[in-house]
Amino acid sequence: MSHLATTLFDFHDGQGLRQFAELAIALLLSSLIGLEREARQKSAGLRTHTLVGVGSALFMEVSIHGFGSVLGMDGVTLDPSRVAAQVVSGIGFIGGGLIFVRKDAVRGLTTAATIWLTCAIGMACGGGLPLLAIGATAVHFLIVRGFSKVSERIGSEQSFDRVVLRLSYRSQNGLLGQMLELCTGSGFRVTDVQVENGSGDAWVPAEALLCLEGNGSAHPLVEALTELEGVRGVALGRRDDSTE
């Protein structure tokens, strides 16, 4: 029994202070990333990122040091990269669960990418590359903090025109699709569509309300819509975001 305990806790058999230090670095770096996500009130925060970082580091430790007892046996070869590859594949399930689609907007991509990066940082710590892990953590903060300011500045320079088109048209096959295609072809994004078909009679005008976003003038689009056969009238208005 004492011999078994000595074997299990042998600090010279692939485990020791170096491995504990690598896990500690993974804990520290992943916690820093998790705190940043927690401060921004993201769906994956401190606990999730810390567990991902430490777990990835532990998988790497097991991959490198956990199979030493079987080395030397007939037909046994060791490939530490196999476990690392499975960790990369498995982290995709967590990242995929953070991404969701609301209407036409995709949310959670940055948080999912951060989870992916935290996994890589943990693997670097477990693989004996702490300097690389520290550098990757610094790059993370550069991207999420510095690049966001650049994106905001670019977005402020590009003022999007938000308009509302009220269309009166003859209800016939394909006309609504032609109008939507004309809107998108003119550089506008259709954010909302409301259609009233009236009595269902093809000769009774139907009403459609289109909410558009774009960085161009809507007047050429209005002229193009009025030239479509079957369109009875087009009214142009501005959308007030405060009412949304």
Rosetta silent file (secondary structure, phi, psi, omega in degrees, C-alpha in Angstrom):
SEQUENCE: MSHLATTLFDFHDGQGLRQFAELAIALLLSSLIGLEREARQKSAGLRTHTLVGVGSALFMEVSIHGFGSVLGMDGVTLDPSRVAAQVVSGIGFIGGGLIFVRKDAVRGLTTAATIWLTCAIGMACGGGLPLLAIGATAVHFLIVRGFSKVSERIGSEQSFDRVVLRLSYRSQNGLLGQMLELCTGSGFRVTDVQVENGSGDAWVPAEALLCLEGNGSAHPLVEALTELEGVRGVALGRRDDSTE
SCORE:     score description
SCORE:     0.000 S_00000001
   1 L     0.000  -44.410  178.730    0.000    0.000    0.000 S_00000001
   2 H   -64.902  -34.681  177.687    2.801    2.378    0.885 S_00000001
   3 H   -66.329  -37.806  178.219    4.550    1.519   -2.370 S_00000001
   4 H   -64.966  -43.193  178.990    1.352    2.361   -4.318 S_00000001
   5 H   -64.456  -39.036  178.438    1.043    5.721   -2.553 S_00000001
   6 H   -64.198  -37.489  179.494    4.675    6.488   -3.231 S_00000001
   7 H   -69.269  -41.245 -177.774    4.188    5.718   -6.928 S_00000001
   8 H   -66.102  -37.051 -175.615    1.053    7.828   -7.228 S_00000001
   9 L  -106.829   31.248  178.023    2.613   10.858   -5.576 S_00000001
  10 L   -77.449  114.831 -177.953    6.061   10.544   -7.117 S_00000001
  11 L   -75.659   -1.894  178.647    7.163   14.070   -8.030 S_00000001
  12 L  -109.681   11.165 -177.680    9.716   12.661  -10.465 S_00000001
  13 L  -114.572   58.184  177.368    7.218   10.652  -12.518 S_00000001
  14 L    79.724    9.623  177.489    5.861   13.335  -14.853 S_00000001
  15 L  -145.812  145.658 -176.586    4.421   15.508  -12.114 S_00000001
  16 L   173.583 -162.827 -176.299    5.906   18.122   -9.862 S_00000001
  17 H   -63.869  -31.960  179.103    6.251   21.812   -9.144 S_00000001
  18 H   -61.657  -44.200 -179.187    6.659   22.651  -12.845 S_00000001
  19 H   -66.739  -40.073  177.252    3.247   21.221  -13.684 S_00000001
  20 H   -64.689  -37.280  178.577    1.614   23.022  -10.752 S_00000001
  21 H   -65.691  -39.862  178.721    3.259   26.255  -11.865 S_00000001
  22 H   -65.473  -39.904  176.337    1.931   25.806  -15.417 S_00000001
  23 H   -65.584  -37.346  179.047   -1.592   25.216  -14.079 S_00000001
  24 H   -65.701  -40.010  177.990   -1.255   28.303  -11.884 S_00000001
  25 H   -65.687  -41.502  176.803   -0.239   30.452  -14.874 S_00000001
  26 H   -61.536  -40.015  177.189   -3.194   29.097  -16.848 S_00000001
  27 H   -61.810  -44.037 -178.266   -5.459   29.944  -13.897 S_00000001
  28 H   -65.973  -50.017 -175.672   -4.124   33.494  -13.725 S_00000001
  29 H   -66.527  -43.851  179.903   -4.275   34.268  -17.439 S_00000001
  30 H   -67.833  -31.388  176.501   -7.714   32.736  -18.020 S_00000001
  31 H   -67.009  -38.205  177.405   -9.040   34.564  -14.946 S_00000001
  32 H   -62.059  -43.683  177.939   -7.854   37.893  -16.366 S_00000001
  33 H   -65.657  -41.433  179.133   -9.700   37.214  -19.607 S_00000001
  34 H   -64.047  -36.623  177.113  -12.774   36.067  -17.689 S_00000001
  35 H   -63.905  -39.681  177.988  -12.782   39.227  -15.575 S_00000001
  36 H   -63.841  -41.592  177.741  -12.767   41.355  -18.711 S_00000001
  37 H   -68.762  -36.731  178.596  -15.726   39.402  -20.111 S_00000001
  38 H   -65.344  -39.752 -179.979  -17.494   39.565  -16.734 S_00000001
  39 H   -64.422  -28.973  178.154  -17.048   43.338  -16.603 S_00000001
  40 L   -91.866    6.526  175.419  -18.786   43.599  -19.971 S_00000001
  41 L    57.475   47.301  177.148  -21.608   41.361  -18.716 S_00000001
  42 L   -85.824  163.789 -176.776  -21.129   38.713  -21.385 S_00000001
  43 L   -65.160  -31.257  175.316  -22.828   35.317  -21.303 S_00000001
  44 L  -110.347  116.690 -173.983  -19.504   33.591  -20.554 S_00000001
  45 L  -116.864 -136.965 -172.795  -17.676   35.296  -17.723 S_00000001
  46 H   -62.603  -51.433 -174.819  -15.076   34.643  -15.053 S_00000001
  47 H   -65.369  -42.634 -177.557  -15.958   31.074  -14.099 S_00000001
  48 H   -64.041  -48.692 -178.086  -16.405   29.805  -17.657 S_00000001
  49 H   -66.037  -37.567  179.211  -13.140   31.234  -18.985 S_00000001
  50 H   -65.796  -43.310  178.892  -11.190   30.117  -15.921 S_00000001
  51 H   -64.810  -38.832  178.760  -12.484   26.560  -16.162 S_00000001
  52 H   -64.802  -44.958 -178.796  -11.734   26.446  -19.891 S_00000001
  53 H   -64.967  -47.492 -179.158   -8.173   27.704  -19.404 S_00000001
  54 H   -68.303  -41.072  178.648   -7.307   25.415  -16.495 S_00000001
  55 H   -62.456  -40.521  178.740   -9.030   22.429  -18.096 S_00000001
  56 H   -65.628  -40.256  177.523   -7.137   22.890  -21.353 S_00000001
  57 H   -63.790  -39.539  179.942   -3.839   23.141  -19.476 S_00000001
  58 H   -66.384  -40.472  177.015   -4.643   19.969  -17.555 S_00000001
  59 H   -59.506  -40.366  178.524   -5.457   18.092  -20.749 S_00000001
  60 H   -66.879  -39.024  177.515   -2.067   19.098  -22.128 S_00000001
  61 H   -62.080  -43.663  178.349   -0.327   17.961  -18.960 S_00000001
  62 H   -64.957  -39.175 -179.026   -2.037   14.582  -19.161 S_00000001
  63 H   -64.308  -37.572 -176.305   -1.232   14.325  -22.855 S_00000001
  64 H   -83.762  -42.349 -170.193    2.475   14.985  -22.288 S_00000001
  65 H  -112.092   -8.465 -170.310    3.111   13.269  -18.962 S_00000001
  66 L   -85.813   -5.167 -176.380    0.220   10.915  -18.343 S_00000001
  67 L  -120.431   21.944 -179.227    1.226    7.979  -20.526 S_00000001
  68 H   -65.228  -26.927 -176.688    4.837    7.469  -19.470 S_00000001
  69 H   -70.990  -21.086 -178.130    4.032    4.121  -17.822 S_00000001
  70 H   -97.993   -5.920  178.244    3.062    2.498  -21.131 S_00000001
  71 L   -68.385  144.920 -179.646    6.070    3.683  -23.095 S_00000001
  72 L    94.950  -15.002  176.542    8.485    0.961  -24.011 S_00000001
  73 L   -73.485  157.298 -178.733    5.807   -1.706  -24.435 S_00000001
  74 L   -64.223  127.934  176.362    5.608   -3.555  -27.710 S_00000001
  75 L    76.028    9.497 -178.455    3.652   -1.632  -30.325 S_00000001
  76 L  -104.283  121.976  174.740    3.036    1.411  -28.080 S_00000001
  77 L  -124.966  151.929 -176.212    3.894    4.849  -29.433 S_00000001
  78 L  -112.247  126.829  177.200    3.090    8.204  -27.885 S_00000001
  79 L  -127.970   91.552 -177.004    1.609   11.105  -29.846 S_00000001
  80 L   -60.835  -23.346 -176.764    0.852   14.016  -27.471 S_00000001
  81 H   -69.950  -17.457 -178.489   -0.736   16.034  -30.256 S_00000001
  82 H   -65.466  -44.153  178.220   -3.743   13.689  -30.416 S_00000001
  83 H   -65.713  -40.753  178.931   -5.169   14.897  -27.111 S_00000001
  84 H   -60.420  -40.809  179.153   -4.497   18.524  -28.070 S_00000001
  85 H   -64.155  -38.490  179.094   -6.406   18.062  -31.326 S_00000001
  86 H   -69.376  -32.838  176.681   -9.394   16.627  -29.462 S_00000001
  87 H   -64.382  -42.915  178.909   -9.383   19.573  -27.052 S_00000001
  88 H   -62.866  -40.055  178.663   -9.561   22.000  -29.965 S_00000001
  89 H   -69.181  -40.887 -177.246  -12.485   20.065  -31.455 S_00000001
  90 H   -68.709  -31.377 -178.267  -14.313   19.786  -28.149 S_00000001
  91 H   -67.666  -18.682  177.755  -14.113   23.487  -27.314 S_00000001
  92 H   -63.673  -28.692  178.619  -16.229   24.150  -30.403 S_00000001
  93 H   -67.460  -39.933  177.600  -19.302   22.794  -28.597 S_00000001
  94 H   -67.594  -45.606  179.976  -18.950   25.412  -25.858 S_00000001
  95 H   -62.871  -38.864  179.177  -18.318   28.188  -28.364 S_00000001
  96 H   -64.939  -31.757  178.920  -21.262   27.108  -30.507 S_00000001
  97 H   -71.858  -14.069 -179.461  -23.571   27.301  -27.503 S_00000001
  98 L   -91.375  -11.296 -176.590  -22.687   30.974  -27.001 S_00000001
  99 L   -97.432  129.439  176.555  -23.703   32.035  -30.525 S_00000001
 100 E  -141.652  158.893 -176.592  -27.328   32.860  -31.203 S_00000001
 101 E  -114.940  127.734  175.374  -29.247   34.659  -33.931 S_00000001
 102 E  -121.604  113.914 -173.652  -31.819   37.347  -33.225 S_00000001
 103 L    57.093 -114.516 -178.649  -33.745   38.437  -36.314 S_00000001
 104 L  -110.050   15.836 -177.830  -30.946   39.166  -38.816 S_00000001
 105 E  -113.316  137.599  178.344  -28.181   39.815  -36.245 S_00000001
 106 E  -101.975  128.109 -177.354  -25.678   37.253  -34.976 S_00000001
 107 E  -118.374  152.122  172.706  -24.640   37.630  -31.339 S_00000001
 108 L    91.936    3.649 -177.752  -21.940   35.999  -29.241 S_00000001
 109 H   -66.066  -42.153 -179.131  -19.243   35.582  -31.887 S_00000001
 110 H   -66.221  -41.577  178.522  -16.640   37.591  -29.959 S_00000001
 111 H   -65.059  -40.580  177.218  -17.327   35.718  -26.724 S_00000001
 112 H   -63.894  -39.529  177.641  -17.113   32.373  -28.514 S_00000001
 113 H   -66.844  -33.604  177.761  -13.807   33.426  -30.088 S_00000001
 114 H   -67.394  -39.232  174.938  -12.555   34.476  -26.650 S_00000001
 115 H   -59.777  -43.374  179.352  -13.405   31.026  -25.276 S_00000001
 116 H   -61.701  -43.609  179.312  -11.446   29.516  -28.174 S_00000001
 117 H   -67.293  -39.665  177.960   -8.459   31.773  -27.446 S_00000001
 118 H   -61.630  -38.698  175.509   -8.603   30.985  -23.716 S_00000001
 119 H   -60.908  -43.932  179.734   -8.454   27.298  -24.566 S_00000001
 120 H   -64.872  -38.570  178.709   -5.356   27.914  -26.684 S_00000001
 121 H   -65.087  -42.803  176.663   -3.732   29.932  -23.882 S_00000001
 122 H   -62.262  -40.220  177.696   -4.391   27.124  -21.414 S_00000001
 123 H   -64.859  -37.781  177.558   -2.926   24.583  -23.820 S_00000001
 124 H   -64.664  -38.987  177.171    0.173   26.744  -24.244 S_00000001
 125 H   -64.763  -46.901  179.450    0.621   26.854  -20.459 S_00000001
 126 H   -66.739  -24.921  178.943    0.188   23.101  -20.152 S_00000001
 127 L   -87.299    6.292  177.830    2.556   22.556  -23.052 S_00000001
 128 L    82.256   26.829 -179.899    5.377   24.416  -21.347 S_00000001
 129 L  -123.363   61.893 -175.855    5.042   27.677  -23.307 S_00000001
 130 H   -66.388  -35.034  179.123    4.095   30.247  -20.646 S_00000001
 131 H   -63.958  -40.766  176.889    5.731   33.210  -22.410 S_00000001
 132 H   -64.143  -38.814  178.699    3.689   32.514  -25.519 S_00000001
 133 H   -65.009  -42.068  178.051    0.547   32.267  -23.371 S_00000001
 134 H   -63.513  -41.290  177.529    1.304   35.614  -21.692 S_00000001
 135 H   -63.308  -40.669  179.209    1.847   37.213  -25.091 S_00000001
 136 H   -66.170  -35.763  176.606   -1.445   35.819  -26.409 S_00000001
 137 H   -64.952  -41.809  177.026   -3.261   37.199  -23.349 S_00000001
 138 H   -62.991  -38.358  177.595   -1.793   40.635  -24.001 S_00000001
 139 H   -64.909  -36.571  177.284   -2.918   40.388  -27.629 S_00000001
 140 H   -57.425  -48.768 -178.623   -6.435   39.537  -26.419 S_00000001
 141 H   -67.659  -32.877  175.708   -6.685   42.766  -24.435 S_00000001
 142 H   -62.916  -40.548 -176.659   -5.240   44.725  -27.343 S_00000001
 143 H   -73.191  -51.037 -173.242   -7.927   43.359  -29.641 S_00000001
 144 H   -73.589  -27.441  179.568  -10.995   43.629  -27.393 S_00000001
 145 H   -94.846  -49.273 -176.466  -10.041   47.020  -25.968 S_00000001
 146 H   -74.894  -45.051 -176.799   -8.088   48.729  -28.731 S_00000001
 147 H   -68.253  -29.509  179.023   -9.900   47.388  -31.775 S_00000001
 148 H   -64.616  -36.451  177.694  -13.326   48.215  -30.312 S_00000001
 149 H   -68.077  -37.637  176.943  -12.378   51.898  -30.202 S_00000001
 150 H   -64.268  -42.236  179.426  -11.221   51.709  -33.806 S_00000001
 151 H   -64.173  -40.214  178.153  -14.517   50.071  -34.806 S_00000001
 152 H   -64.420  -37.915  179.401  -16.512   52.737  -32.978 S_00000001
 153 H   -67.912  -40.474  177.875  -14.567   55.472  -34.739 S_00000001
 154 H   -65.031  -41.845  179.992  -15.130   53.862  -38.126 S_00000001
 155 H   -64.860  -34.540  179.053  -18.813   53.407  -37.339 S_00000001
 156 H   -70.697  -28.205  178.967  -19.173   57.064  -36.306 S_00000001
 157 H   -77.014  -23.543  179.343  -17.637   58.185  -39.593 S_00000001
 158 L  -102.363   95.915 -179.769  -20.153   56.106  -41.566 S_00000001
 159 L   -83.153  119.956 -178.988  -23.551   57.639  -40.852 S_00000001
 160 L   -89.781  135.759  177.970  -26.319   55.246  -41.854 S_00000001
 161 E   -89.486  123.249 -179.690  -29.538   56.646  -43.218 S_00000001
 162 E  -109.631  115.405 -174.840  -32.602   54.978  -41.653 S_00000001
 163 E  -127.705  162.243  176.300  -35.749   55.416  -43.698 S_00000001
 164 E  -126.038  128.846  177.762  -39.275   54.038  -43.873 S_00000001
 165 E  -112.475  125.059  173.894  -41.043   53.391  -47.179 S_00000001
 166 E  -105.748  114.223 -172.902  -44.803   53.024  -47.315 S_00000001
 167 E  -108.292  137.266  170.986  -45.715   51.331  -50.561 S_00000001
 168 E  -116.670  119.760 -173.363  -49.098   51.011  -52.211 S_00000001
 169 E  -146.393  162.253  177.601  -49.060   48.411  -54.946 S_00000001
 170 E   -80.006  125.964 -176.761  -51.224   45.976  -56.853 S_00000001
 171 L   -70.724  102.214  177.816  -51.092   42.591  -55.212 S_00000001
 172 L  -142.397  160.592 -173.527  -49.608   40.344  -57.878 S_00000001
 173 L   -61.603  127.176  171.104  -47.110   37.518  -57.929 S_00000001
 174 L    87.540   -8.801 -175.593  -43.513   38.541  -57.481 S_00000001
 175 H   -70.752  -41.671  178.692  -43.985   42.300  -57.118 S_00000001
 176 H   -62.750  -40.620  177.252  -43.069   42.455  -53.434 S_00000001
 177 H   -63.280  -37.989  177.321  -39.959   40.392  -54.106 S_00000001
 178 H   -63.943  -39.119  179.950  -38.973   42.748  -56.926 S_00000001
 179 H   -67.650  -41.422  177.925  -39.312   45.723  -54.600 S_00000001
 180 H   -64.925  -40.718  178.386  -37.206   44.090  -51.894 S_00000001
 181 H   -64.818  -36.084  178.102  -34.574   43.121  -54.445 S_00000001
 182 H   -67.762  -36.216  178.363  -34.503   46.690  -55.729 S_00000001
 183 H   -65.394  -48.080 -179.642  -33.977   47.995  -52.176 S_00000001
 184 H   -68.474  -33.821  177.738  -31.051   45.684  -51.464 S_00000001
 185 H   -70.265  -17.884  178.930  -29.590   46.338  -54.895 S_00000001
 186 L   -91.789    6.648  176.960  -29.610   50.068  -54.137 S_00000001
 187 L    93.276   13.474  179.465  -27.353   49.571  -51.102 S_00000001
 188 L  -107.847  149.837  176.501  -30.016   49.409  -48.389 S_00000001
 189 E  -106.490  128.060 -178.868  -30.593   46.679  -45.822 S_00000001
 190 E   -84.110  114.554 -178.199  -34.174   45.708  -45.110 S_00000001
 191 E   -97.801  -20.967 -179.956  -34.604   45.512  -41.323 S_00000001
 192 E  -158.413  143.691  178.833  -38.383   45.071  -41.128 S_00000001
 193 E  -134.390  126.652  174.950  -41.275   44.298  -43.480 S_00000001
 194 E  -127.263  125.920 -174.023  -44.978   44.721  -42.704 S_00000001
 195 E  -124.950  134.797  171.992  -47.514   43.785  -45.362 S_00000001
 196 E  -122.537  118.977 -175.778  -51.283   44.263  -45.491 S_00000001
 197 L   -88.051    2.024  177.952  -52.975   42.509  -48.403 S_00000001
 198 L    67.906 -132.776 -177.286  -56.279   44.291  -47.989 S_00000001
 199 L   -86.432   -5.312 -177.768  -59.255   42.285  -49.210 S_00000001
 200 L    89.563   -6.441  176.680  -57.154   39.828  -51.184 S_00000001
 201 L   -75.328  131.722 -177.393  -58.434   41.186  -54.507 S_00000001
 202 L   -63.410  -22.896 -178.586  -55.588   41.580  -56.982 S_00000001
 203 L   -92.392   -6.950  175.996  -57.072   44.910  -58.116 S_00000001
 204 L   -91.016  125.399 -176.105  -57.300   46.340  -54.599 S_00000001
 205 E   -59.971  138.152  173.674  -54.001   48.019  -53.645 S_00000001
 206 E   -96.788  158.380 -179.049  -51.986   46.304  -50.933 S_00000001
 207 E  -116.513  138.248  177.004  -49.899   48.204  -48.383 S_00000001
 208 E  -136.755  135.968  177.773  -46.312   47.431  -47.360 S_00000001
 209 E  -114.814  116.688 -177.496  -44.142   49.154  -44.790 S_00000001
 210 E  -112.472  126.825  173.323  -40.371   48.697  -45.306 S_00000001
 211 E  -100.827  124.276 -172.870  -37.758   49.783  -42.768 S_00000001
 212 E  -124.502  153.454  172.786  -34.385   50.313  -44.451 S_00000001
 213 E  -132.376  136.297  178.856  -30.828   51.140  -43.455 S_00000001
 214 E  -172.110  168.167 -179.524  -28.147   52.421  -45.811 S_00000001
 215 L  -108.960   19.896  178.439  -25.496   55.063  -46.343 S_00000001
 216 L  -119.621  179.562  178.866  -26.890   56.432  -49.598 S_00000001
 217 L   -80.333  139.397 -178.683  -29.749   58.666  -50.650 S_00000001
 218 L   -87.451  -11.060 -176.190  -33.197   57.079  -50.704 S_00000001
 219 H   -65.380  -43.642  174.520  -34.616   59.393  -53.371 S_00000001
 220 H   -60.300  -34.268  177.888  -33.236   57.437  -56.364 S_00000001
 221 H   -65.390  -41.187  178.609  -34.693   54.287  -54.807 S_00000001
 222 H   -61.464  -42.673  178.889  -38.100   55.942  -54.515 S_00000001
 223 H   -63.386  -40.406  179.893  -37.975   56.922  -58.187 S_00000001
 224 H   -67.476  -36.240  179.289  -37.016   53.404  -59.200 S_00000001
 225 H   -67.723  -39.530 -178.951  -39.836   51.898  -57.140 S_00000001
 226 H   -66.975  -21.697  179.144  -42.454   54.200  -58.684 S_00000001
 227 L   -82.072  -10.042  178.362  -41.383   53.035  -62.141 S_00000001
 228 L   -70.884  137.969  179.268  -42.229   49.409  -61.349 S_00000001
 229 L   -69.689  125.036  179.988  -45.393   48.202  -63.010 S_00000001
 230 L   107.039  -13.535  178.043  -48.088   47.712  -60.400 S_00000001
 231 E   -84.309  123.733 -177.380  -46.767   50.225  -57.853 S_00000001
 232 E   -90.819  -33.426 -178.229  -49.432   52.840  -57.094 S_00000001
 233 E  -168.211  152.566  178.848  -47.539   55.079  -54.687 S_00000001
 234 E  -135.057  124.840  177.196  -44.416   55.416  -52.520 S_00000001
 235 E  -114.237  130.307 -177.027  -44.162   57.542  -49.369 S_00000001
 236 E  -105.973  132.829  176.607  -40.740   58.246  -47.847 S_00000001
 237 E  -141.562  168.810  178.749  -40.198   58.923  -44.150 S_00000001
 238 E  -103.136  144.281 -179.169  -37.410   58.899  -41.573 S_00000001
 239 L   -95.882  130.783  178.430  -37.229   56.369  -38.794 S_00000001
 240 L   -95.147  112.566 -176.824  -36.853   57.643  -35.251 S_00000001
 241 H   -66.643  -20.905 -177.656  -34.682   55.173  -33.292 S_00000001
 242 H   -69.655  -17.744 -178.999  -35.979   56.517  -30.002 S_00000001
 243 H   -90.215   -4.800 -176.517  -39.369   54.910  -30.686 S_00000001
 244 L   -81.869    0.000    0.000  -37.933   51.417  -31.143 S_00000001
